[in-house]
C-alpha cells in the first residue's frame, strides 16, 4: 500500500477529493455550531483567549458558611434576588446558572423557585441555606457592571479556568487561523466531493466558541492530508488530523478533549469519515487542576506533534488481515462478535455497495459496520456498533 503525507502546496489551492462514505460521522461539533449565537463565536484563538482571560482576572473565589449567606428580595424589582456574603458590602446577582446550582446545594427545585415572586423564593432559599447540611459552599464571583455570582459548588470543587484550556491549545495552534498547521477547518462541497481547506473564517464558519458557562474549540490539520491506501477507483484515501476540546469553569460540564482522523468537515460542521476516535474527560474534582497539568495538556501536545504512522500502519494492517473468504466465513465472523442476523446482512451489503465485492479483511468489516451504524436512529445501538468496530481495529493494532 502506498502511504505518504501529501505536500500541502500541491493541492491545497483547490482542495482534495475525499470519500466520506467510510468511517464514522460525529455530530458533536455540529451541535455546538448550531446552538451558538453570534456573541459566542470567535474568529481567532487570540480573541477568545483575551475574553476568557479578562473574565478570570475579574473573578475571585471564596469558601463561605452557607448559614451566613443572606438572601435579599428587591421590592423595586420583584423578579430579582440578591445574595449578601460575609465580608461583602455589595450584593451579588446570581446568574441563571448559579441560581440553579444554589438551589441544588440546598435541595430545592430551581424550576419551581423561578416561578415564585422573588420574596417567596428568597424565604425558601434562606430556609434551605440556614438548615443546610452542606455547611460550606464555594463561590465564583465576577466583577463587571455589577458583581455576578457565576457559580456555586461544593468546597472541594477543582476549578480549571477556561483560559487555561485555551492557552494550552494556543501553545500548539497559535492563533488557530493558519499561522501553524492547526486551524479552523474548511468545508466539503457535496456536489463535487471536494474538501476545500481554505475557507474564510467568519461567524458562520468558525469553530471557536465561548459563553458565560463554557468554551469549545475544534481545529484541524487539513493542509497536510495523510494518504492511507487507495479507494476503489484508485484515487488516494485521504485523512486529516483533528481535535476538539471543551471546559466549563462554572461546573456546567467536565473538561475533555477528543482526537481523531477524519476525511472532511461539512458546512454544518459535521465530521465525516472519522477513524481512530479517542476521548478523555476530567471531572472538576479536588485534584482536577493537577490532572489537567500532568495528563490533559501533555496529551494534547503529544497528539499535535505525533507522527501519523501508527495510525497509517494500523489501517494497512487492517487492510491486509484477511479473516473471511466465503459467505459462511463472513456470517460466522460477524455473528461470533455479537451482531444479529439482520445486522450481519446489512454490514455485508454495505461493503458490497461500496467496494463492489463482499468483505474479506478487518478493514472491510470495520467500514461496513460503521456505515450501518451511521444509519441507526437510536444512539445506544449506534455507539454499541461503533465500539465493536473499534475493538476489531484495536485487536489488529
C-alpha positions in Angstrom: 0.0 0.0 0.0 1.3 3.5 -0.9 1.5 5.6 2.3 2.6 9.2 2.4 1.8 12.7 3.7 0.8 14.7 0.7 2.6 18.0 0.2 0.1 20.8 1.0 1.3 23.1 -1.7 0.4 20.6 -4.4 -3.4 20.5 -3.9 -4.5 22.9 -1.1 -5.3 25.7 -3.5 -8.3 23.8 -4.9 -8.9 21.1 -2.3 -8.9 17.3 -2.0 -11.3 14.7 -3.2 -12.4 12.6 -0.2 -14.6 9.6 0.4 -17.0 10.4 3.3 -18.9 7.1 2.9 -16.3 5.4 5.0 -15.7 5.8 8.8 -18.0 7.4 11.3 -20.0 10.6 11.3 -19.5 12.6 14.5 -22.1 15.3 15.2 -20.7 16.9 18.4 -19.1 19.9 16.6 -22.2 20.5 14.5 -24.4 20.6 17.7 -22.1 23.3 19.1 -22.1 25.2 15.8 -25.9 25.1 15.5 -26.7 26.4 19.0 -24.2 29.2 19.4 -25.4 32.8 19.0 -23.1 35.4 17.3 -21.7 36.7 20.5 -20.4 33.3 21.5 -18.4 32.8 18.2 -14.8 33.9 17.9 -12.7 34.4 14.8 -9.3 33.6 16.4 -7.8 32.0 19.5 -6.2 35.3 20.5 -9.6 37.0 20.6 -11.1 34.0 22.5 -8.2 33.9 24.9 -8.4 37.6 25.7 -12.1 37.3 26.6 -11.8 34.4 28.9 -8.6 35.6 30.5 -10.1 39.0 31.2 -13.1 37.3 32.8 -10.8 35.2 35.0 -8.8 38.3 36.0 -12.1 40.0 37.2 -13.1 36.9 39.2 -12.5 35.6 42.7 -13.5 32.5 44.6 -14.2 32.0 48.3 -15.5 29.3 50.6 -18.3 30.5 52.9 -20.5 29.1 55.6 -23.9 28.5 53.9 -25.8 29.6 57.0 -24.1 33.0 56.9 -25.4 33.8 53.4 -28.3 36.3 53.4 -30.9 36.2 50.6 -32.5 39.6 49.7 -35.5 40.4 47.5 -35.6 43.8 46.0 -39.1 45.4 46.3 -38.3 47.7 43.3 -37.6 44.6 41.2 -39.8 41.7 42.4 -38.2 39.3 39.8 -34.7 39.7 41.2 -32.9 38.1 44.1 -29.5 39.2 45.6 -27.1 37.5 47.9 -25.1 39.1 50.7 -22.0 37.1 51.7 -19.9 37.6 54.8 -17.4 40.4 54.4 -19.0 41.9 51.3 -20.8 45.2 51.3 -22.1 44.8 47.8 -24.9 42.2 47.0 -24.2 39.5 44.4 -26.5 39.0 41.5 -26.8 35.3 40.7 -26.9 34.2 37.1 -29.5 31.8 35.9 -26.9 29.0 36.1 -25.6 29.8 39.6 -29.2 30.2 40.9 -29.8 26.6 39.8 -26.6 25.4 41.4 -27.5 27.2 44.7 -31.0 25.7 44.7 -29.4 22.2 44.1 -27.0 22.7 47.0 -29.9 23.2 49.4 -32.1 20.6 47.9 -34.7 23.0 46.4 -36.3 22.7 43.0 -34.9 25.5 40.9 -37.6 25.4 38.3 -40.3 25.9 41.0 -38.4 28.7 42.7 -38.0 30.6 39.5 -41.8 30.7 39.1 -42.3 32.3 42.5 -42.2 36.0 43.3 -38.7 37.0 44.4 -39.8 37.5 48.1 -41.2 34.0 48.3 -38.2 32.4 46.6 -36.0 34.3 49.0 -37.8 32.9 52.0 -37.4 29.3 50.6 -33.8 29.7 49.8 -33.0 31.3 53.1 -34.5 28.5 55.0 -32.6 26.0 52.9 -29.3 27.8 53.5 -29.9 28.1 57.2 -31.0 24.5 57.6 -28.5 23.1 55.1 -26.5 20.0 55.9 -23.8 21.2 53.4 -22.1 23.6 55.7 -19.8 25.2 53.2 -20.0 26.2 49.6 -17.5 27.7 47.1 -18.5 30.7 45.0 -17.1 32.2 41.8 -17.8 35.9 41.6 -17.0 38.1 38.6 -17.0 41.9 38.7 -18.3 43.9 35.8 -21.1 46.4 35.7 -22.3 44.5 38.7 -20.8 41.7 40.8 -22.2 38.4 39.4 -22.3 35.2 41.2 -21.4 32.8 38.4 -21.0 29.5 40.2 -21.9 27.8 43.4 -20.2 24.5 44.1 -19.0 22.3 46.9 -15.9 23.4 48.8 -13.7 20.7 47.1 -14.6 21.7 43.5 -11.4 21.7 41.5 -11.8 24.6 39.1 -9.9 24.6 35.8 -10.4 28.0 34.3 -11.5 28.3 30.6 -8.4 30.4 29.8 -6.1 27.6 31.0 -7.5 25.3 28.3 -7.5 28.0 25.6 -3.9 28.9 26.3 -2.9 25.2 26.3 -4.4 25.0 22.7 -2.6 28.2 21.7 0.8 26.6 22.6 0.3 24.2 19.7 -2.1 26.1 17.4 -1.0 29.7 17.7 -3.9 31.9 16.6 -5.9 29.0 15.1 -6.2 30.8 11.8 -3.3 29.2 9.9 -0.2 30.6 11.5 0.6 26.9 12.5 -0.6 23.7 10.9 -3.7 23.7 13.2 -6.6 25.9 12.0 -10.3 26.4 11.8 -11.5 23.8 9.3 -12.5 24.3 5.7 -15.7 22.8 4.2 -16.8 20.0 2.0 -18.5 20.7 -1.3 -21.1 18.0 -1.6 -21.7 18.5 -5.3 -18.1 17.6 -6.2 -16.9 15.6 -3.2 -14.0 18.1 -2.9 -12.9 19.2 0.6 -11.6 22.8 0.5 -9.3 23.6 3.4 -9.2 27.3 2.6 -12.4 28.8 3.7 -12.7 32.3 5.1 -13.2 32.4 8.9 -16.4 34.1 9.7 -19.1 34.0 12.4 -20.8 31.3 10.2 -17.7 29.1 9.7 -15.7 29.5 13.0 -15.4 26.6 15.4 -14.1 28.6 18.4 -16.8 29.2 20.9 -17.2 30.6 24.4 -20.2 31.5 26.6 -20.6 32.6 30.2 -20.7 28.9 31.0 -18.1 27.2 28.8 -15.6 27.1 26.0 -15.5 24.7 23.0 -12.7 24.6 20.3 -12.3 22.5 17.2 -9.2 22.6 15.0 -7.8 20.5 12.1 -4.5 20.0 10.3 -6.2 20.0 6.9 -3.4 21.5 4.8 -1.4 18.3 5.3 -3.5 15.3 4.3 -2.4 11.8 5.0 -2.7 9.1 2.4 -3.6 5.7 3.8 -4.3 3.4 0.9 -6.4 3.7 -2.2 -10.1 3.9 -2.9 -12.0 1.6 -5.3 -11.3 3.9 -8.3 -7.5 4.0 -7.5 -7.5 7.5 -6.0 -5.9 8.1 -2.6 -7.9 7.6 0.6 -7.1 10.9 2.4 -7.3 11.7 6.1 -6.7 14.8 8.2 -5.9 15.1 11.9 -8.3 16.9 14.1 -9.2 17.5 17.7 -11.8 19.3 19.8 -11.8 20.2 23.5 -14.2 21.8 26.0 -14.4 23.1 29.5 -16.7 24.9 32.0 -15.2 26.9 34.8 -18.6 27.2 36.4 -19.4 23.4 36.6 -21.7 23.1 33.6 -19.6 20.2 32.2 -16.3 18.4 32.6 -13.1 19.2 30.9 -12.4 17.0 28.0 -10.8 16.5 24.6 -11.1 14.2 21.7 -8.6 13.4 18.9 -9.2 11.6 15.7 -8.5 11.3 12.0 -11.2 12.5 9.6 -11.9 12.8 5.9 -13.9 16.0 5.8 -15.9 18.7 7.6 -19.1 19.9 6.0 -20.6 23.4 6.2 -22.8 22.4 9.1 -19.6 21.2 10.9 -20.4 17.6 11.0 -17.3 15.4 11.0 -17.2 12.8 8.2 -15.2 9.7 7.7 -13.8 9.7 11.3 -11.4 7.0 12.3 -9.3 6.3 15.5 -11.5 8.5 17.7 -10.1 8.8 21.2 -11.7 10.9 24.1 -10.6 11.7 27.6 -12.5 13.7 30.3 -11.5 15.2 33.6 -14.1 15.9 36.3 -13.7 19.0 38.3 -12.8 17.1 41.5 -10.3 18.1 44.1 -7.2 17.3 42.0 -8.6 18.4 38.6 -6.0 21.2 38.1 -3.1 18.8 38.7 -4.6 16.2 36.3 -5.0 18.9 33.6 -1.4 19.9 34.0 0.0 16.4 34.0 -2.4 14.5 31.8 -4.6 16.5 29.5 -2.3 19.3 28.4 0.6 16.8 27.6 -1.8 14.5 25.8 -2.9 17.4 23.5 0.7 18.3 22.8 1.7 14.7 22.1 -1.2 14.3 19.6 -0.3 17.6 17.9 3.4 16.6 17.5 2.9 12.9 16.9 3.6 11.0 13.7 0.6 9.7 11.8 2.5 6.5 11.0 1.0 4.3 13.8 -2.5 5.2 12.5 -1.5 4.6 8.9 0.2 1.3 9.8 -2.9 0.2 11.7 -5.0 0.9 8.6 -2.5 -1.0 6.5 -2.6 -4.0 8.9 -6.4 -4.0 8.9 -6.5 -4.0 5.1 -4.0 -6.9 4.9 -5.6 -9.0 7.6 -7.9 -11.4 5.7 -10.5 -13.0 8.0 -13.2 -14.3 5.6 -13.1 -15.8 2.1 -16.6 -17.3 1.9 -20.2 -16.3 2.7 -20.1 -18.7 5.6 -16.9 -17.2 6.9 -18.3 -13.7 6.8 -21.5 -14.6 8.6 -19.7 -16.6 11.2 -17.2 -13.8 11.8 -19.9 -11.2 12.5 -22.3 -13.4 14.4 -19.5 -14.5 16.8 -18.9 -10.8 17.6 -22.4 -10.1 18.7 -24.1 -9.0 15.5 -27.6 -10.1 14.8 -28.6 -11.9 11.6 -30.1 -8.7 10.3 -27.1 -6.6 11.2 -24.8 -9.2 9.6 -26.7 -9.0 6.3 -26.6 -5.2 6.3 -22.9 -5.0 7.0 -22.1 -7.3 4.1 -24.5 -5.4 1.8 -22.8 -2.1 2.8 -19.4 -3.4 1.8 -20.8 -4.8 -1.5 -22.3 -1.5 -2.4 -19.1 0.5 -1.6 -16.4 -1.9 -2.8 -18.2 -4.0 -5.4 -17.2 -7.2 -3.6 -18.0 -8.8 -0.2 -15.9 -8.0 2.9 -12.7 -10.0 3.4 -10.3 -8.0 5.6 -10.7 -6.5 9.1 -10.7 -3.1 7.4 -13.6 -4.1 5.1 -15.7 -5.3 8.1 -15.0 -2.1 10.1 -16.0 0.1 7.2 -19.2 -1.9 6.8 -20.1 -1.8 10.5 -19.6 2.0 10.7 -21.6 2.5 7.5 -24.5 0.6 9.1 -24.1 2.3 12.5 -24.4 5.8 10.8 -28.0 4.9 9.8 -29.1 3.7 13.2 -31.7 6.1 14.7 -31.0 5.1 18.3 -27.8 6.4 19.8 -27.2 3.5 22.1 -27.3 1.0 19.2 -25.1 3.2 17.1 -22.5 3.6 19.8 -22.5 -0.1 20.5 -21.8 -0.9 16.8 -19.1 1.7 16.6 -17.5 0.3 19.8 -17.4 -3.2 18.2 -15.8 -1.8 15.1 -13.1 -0.1 17.2 -12.5 -3.3 19.1 -11.7 -5.1 15.8 -9.1 -2.4 14.9 -7.6 -2.5 18.4 -7.0 -6.2 18.1 -5.1 -5.7 14.9 -3.0 -2.9 16.4 
